[in-house]
Amino acid sequence: MNISIEQIRPELTWHLRQKVLYPAQKLYEMEMDEDQDGMHFGAFMDNKLVGVVSLFPKGEDFQFRKFAVEPDYQGKGIGNMLLAYITDFVKAEGGKRLWCNARSTATGFYEKNGFNHTGGVFSKNGFDYEIWEKKL
């Protein structure tokens, strides 16, 4: 499987955000005010965007959000590749902590990738979230 990962414009993330994470919402609702302050990455296979993640720095902490992989490409390691890529990126930028608000349904993925549960939990817009982090 030939996957390339590169930095992309925020609007290129919106289709996968909507399709994978918020299918009941409209595409225009996928833009976040903070998109312009973040860095956005896409995983491409045969020039098709199959995975996205957005990264937001705050000092030595980097939060990633809106992590989505095209349903037909899930379970093929693309999420692992994207997560490894942004982890290396954060380290290169001097980051000391990478964290996310993970949907409760995805916590096994983060645990498998060396993240630790902080104990933080909350619900928003009908989804349950847990805060996971990785010290770098």
C-alpha positions in Angstrom: 0.0 0.0 0.0 1.6 3.3 -1.1 0.5 6.0 1.2 1.9 9.5 1.2 1.2 12.1 4.0 1.4 15.8 3.5 0.2 19.1 4.9 -3.0 20.3 3.3 -5.3 23.3 3.4 -8.0 23.1 6.1 -10.9 23.0 3.6 -9.6 19.8 2.2 -10.4 18.1 5.5 -14.0 19.0 5.6 -15.4 16.3 3.3 -13.9 13.4 5.4 -14.8 15.2 8.6 -18.4 15.2 7.5 -18.5 11.8 6.0 -16.8 9.9 8.8 -17.5 11.9 12.0 -20.6 13.9 11.4 -22.7 12.4 8.6 -25.9 14.1 9.8 -24.4 17.6 9.4 -23.9 19.7 6.4 -20.5 20.1 4.7 -20.4 23.9 5.5 -20.7 23.0 9.2 -17.3 21.3 9.2 -15.3 24.5 9.2 -14.0 25.4 12.7 -13.0 28.9 13.6 -9.6 27.6 14.8 -8.9 25.9 11.5 -6.8 28.9 10.4 -4.6 28.5 13.5 -4.0 24.8 12.9 -2.0 22.5 10.7 -3.8 19.9 8.7 -2.5 16.7 7.3 -3.9 14.3 4.7 -3.0 10.7 3.8 -3.2 10.0 0.1 -3.4 6.7 -1.7 -3.2 6.9 -5.5 -3.8 10.6 -5.3 -7.1 10.0 -3.3 -7.4 11.7 0.1 -8.2 8.8 2.4 -7.4 10.2 5.9 -7.2 13.6 7.6 -6.2 15.0 11.0 -5.9 18.6 12.3 -3.2 19.7 14.7 -3.3 22.7 17.0 -0.3 23.8 19.0 -0.4 25.6 22.3 3.1 26.1 23.7 4.6 22.6 24.1 1.2 20.9 24.0 -0.3 19.9 20.6 -3.9 18.8 20.4 -5.1 16.8 17.4 -8.7 16.9 16.3 -11.1 15.7 13.6 -9.1 12.5 12.9 -10.9 10.6 10.2 -10.1 7.8 7.7 -12.3 7.0 4.7 -14.5 4.0 5.8 -13.4 1.8 2.9 -9.8 2.3 4.0 -10.2 1.8 7.7 -8.3 -1.2 9.3 -5.5 -0.9 6.8 -3.0 1.0 9.0 -3.7 4.5 7.6 -4.7 5.9 11.0 -1.6 4.4 12.6 0.6 6.1 9.8 -1.1 9.5 10.3 -0.7 9.3 14.0 3.0 8.3 13.7 3.5 11.2 11.2 2.0 13.9 13.5 3.8 12.5 16.5 7.1 12.8 14.7 6.1 16.3 13.5 5.2 17.4 17.0 8.6 16.1 18.3 10.4 18.0 15.5 8.5 21.2 16.5 9.7 20.8 20.1 6.3 19.5 21.5 6.3 17.7 24.8 2.7 16.4 24.8 0.3 15.2 22.1 -3.3 14.9 23.2 -6.9 14.5 21.9 -10.5 14.2 22.9 -11.1 10.7 21.7 -14.6 9.3 21.1 -15.2 6.5 23.6 -15.5 4.1 20.6 -11.9 4.8 19.5 -10.0 4.5 22.8 -8.5 1.1 22.0 -6.8 2.7 19.0 -5.1 5.3 21.2 -4.1 2.8 23.9 -2.6 0.6 21.2 -0.6 3.6 20.0 1.0 4.4 23.4 -1.5 7.0 24.6 -2.7 7.2 28.2 -6.1 8.1 29.5 -6.0 11.3 31.6 -9.2 10.5 33.5 -11.0 13.3 31.8 -14.4 12.4 30.3 -17.2 14.5 28.8 -20.1 14.4 26.4 -20.7 16.9 23.6 -23.3 16.9 20.7 -24.4 13.3 21.6 -20.9 11.8 21.7 -18.9 10.6 24.7 -15.3 11.6 24.8 -12.2 10.7 26.8 -9.0 12.7 27.0 -5.9 10.8 26.0 -2.3 12.0 25.9 1.2 10.9 25.0 4.2 12.5 26.6 7.0 13.0 24.0 
